[in-house]
């Protein structure tokens, strides 16, 4: 069983003289992934996993576009919850 928690504290995303405005900072966020792998006979393994267990979509990064595009902001979020499995055989 593997669990990979991640935490990021609030950070400035925009470089300004003061970075004090709330809109200049990314909020803190957490993420939790989990997987379970079972190794079987004949070098066969089966793994089930869940990425983003709590299905949160925090903004993880952002950047400000140039003024010729209206000074819009692009933001990046975590992927939604993903559930999957894999089967592997070593030869």
N, C-alpha and C positions, 0 to 999 in steps of 0.2 A: 504494500500500500504506500503510495507516494502522495504527499500533499505539498503544494507549493503556494503558500500565501505570499502576497506582495503588498507593500504599503508604500505610498509616496505622500510626503507631507506637502502642504500648500507651497507653491513656488511661483515666482514671477514668470509670466510667459512673454511679457512685453518689456523691452529695455527702455526705460524712461529715467529721468533724473531722480525721481523719488520712489516709483513702484508702490505707492501707498494706496492708490485707488483700488477698490475691490475688483473692478473689471480688469485690472492688470495682473491679477493673480489667479492661478488654477487652484481649485479647492483640493484638499487632501482626498485620497481615494484608496480603497483596498480591492484586492482581487484574490480569489481562492480557486485553485485548480486541484483536482484529485484524480488519481488513476490507480487501478488495481491490475497487477499482472500475475498470471499463473503460468509457471513453466511446467510443461507436461513431458511425457516420454518422447523419445526420438527427436529431441531439440525442437519441439513444438511449443509455442507460447501464445497465450491469449491475453489481450489487454482490453479493459474497458476504461473509459475516461470521461470526465466532465470538465470542461473549461468554462470559467466564469460561473461557478456554482450558484451564486446568488443573483445572477442575471442583472447586474448593475451596468450602467452605461455612462460612467463619469467621463468628463472631458479630460483626456490625458495629455494633450498638447494643442497648441494653437499658433497661428501666425497671421500677421497683418499684411494684407496685400498693398500694393502701391496705390498712390492717389489716382492714377489713371484708370483704375478699376473701382473707384469709389471708396477706397479704404475699407473694404470688406474684410472680415476675419474668417479664416478657415479653421475649423476645429476637428480634432481627432478623438474618437471614443473607443472604448473597448468593444470587441466583438460581442454579439449576444451569446447566451449560453449555447454551448455546443456539446452534444453527447455523441459518443462514438465508440467503436471498438476496432481492434485489429487482431489479425491472426498472422503469425510469422512461423516460418519453418527454415531452420538452418540446414544447409547442405554441405 
